[in-house]
Amino acid sequence: MIITKEKINTEIKKNMRGGDGEVTLHHLVPKEYLLHSRLMAKIVIPPGASIGEHEHIKETEYYIILKGQGIVNDNGKDIEIKGGDIVITGNGGKHSIKNTGHENLEMIAIIILE
C-alpha cells in the first residue's frame, strides 16, 4: 500500500487537550489502516502554542521531534526538548508539550495500543 501526499488528511485543532493556540495534525495513515495503534501523524506546533496535559492508559505515545524546540512536562517534570529527541509516554503517564522557540516545532506522534 502507498499513501500519497495528496491523500494525507490535515486537521487543525484549537486548544488541543486544553493547550494554547492552534496545532496542525497531518494524519499520515487513515484510521482504518492503523493496526494496534490509534494515531500516526506529523504534528506542527507554532511558536507559543501547546498541547495540554493528557494521560495515556493502556497505550504508549511516541513523539519523534523533527525540528524546533520546546518544553515537555513529563509526569510533572519540565524537560527541554529539541530536534532529534524522542519522548515516550505510557503506563498511565501524563505529558504536555509547548513550543518555546521562534520556529514551528514539528514532530511525528505515534500512539500504540497495548
N, C-alpha and C positions, 0 to 999 in steps of 0.2 A: 504494500500500500504506500502511496505517495500522497502527502498533503501539500499542495502547492501554496505559496504565499498568499495567493488570491482567495484561498478557502479559509484562511485563519480569521476567526471571529474576534472582533475587538469590542471591548466593553469599557465604559467609563463609570467608575464608582465614586460617588461623592461621600465623604466622611466614612470611608471603608472601616468597618468594625469600630466606629466611634473615633476614627482618626481625623486629621485635618486635611482640608483641600480635596482635590480630585486625584485619583490613581487610575492609570490605564492598564487594563489586562488584555493581552493578546493570547487568546486561548489556542495553544499550539496543536492540541489534539481534541477533537469533538468528544463530548461526554460519552457518547455511545461506543467509542473506541477505547476508552480508558479501562484497562483491566487492572484490578487490585489497587486502583487509585481513584481520586476524585478531582484532581487538578494537575494540569501541566500547562503553565503559562509563563510568558515573558511579562513582567510587571515593570512599569515605568512610574517612578515616584518623583514629581517635580520638587525643586528646592522648597523647603518649608512644609511640604505635605508629609502625611504619615498614614500607616495602617495601625489602628488601635489594638490594644491588648486583647488577645484571644487565646483560648486553650485548645489543646489537641489531645483528645481522648480516643484510644483505640486507633490511632493513626500517627504518622510521623511526617512533618513538613520539612523540606529542604529548601533553603534559599541559597542559590548559587549567585553571588554578587558579581556582575559583569563589569560594571563601571560606576563611578561615583563614590560617595561616602555618606555615612550616617551613623546613627546610634540604634542598636538593638537592645531592648530591655529583655533580658533572658532570665525569666523567673525572678524578677525583682532587681536584677543587677544590670546597670547600663554598661554596654560594651561598644566601643567604636569599631565600625566595620568599613571596608573599602573593597574596590575591585579585586577579585581573586579569592576573597574569603568565602567560607561556606558556613551557614547557620543551620543547625539541626535541632528541631523541637519535637518531642513526642512524650509518650508515657505520662500524660496528664500535665505536661509542661505548658507554660504560658509565655508568650512573647509579643512584642510590638516592634515596629521599625519606623524611623523618622529620617528623612533626608536632611542632613545638616550642612550639605555642601552648596556650591554655586552652580552645579550642573545636575541634570537628571540622574537619579540613582536607578540603574537598570539591573534586573535580576531575573533568573529563572526560578519559579516556585513549583515544587512538585509535592503533592500530598499522597502518600502511600498508606493504604488501609491495612490494618492487622489481619 
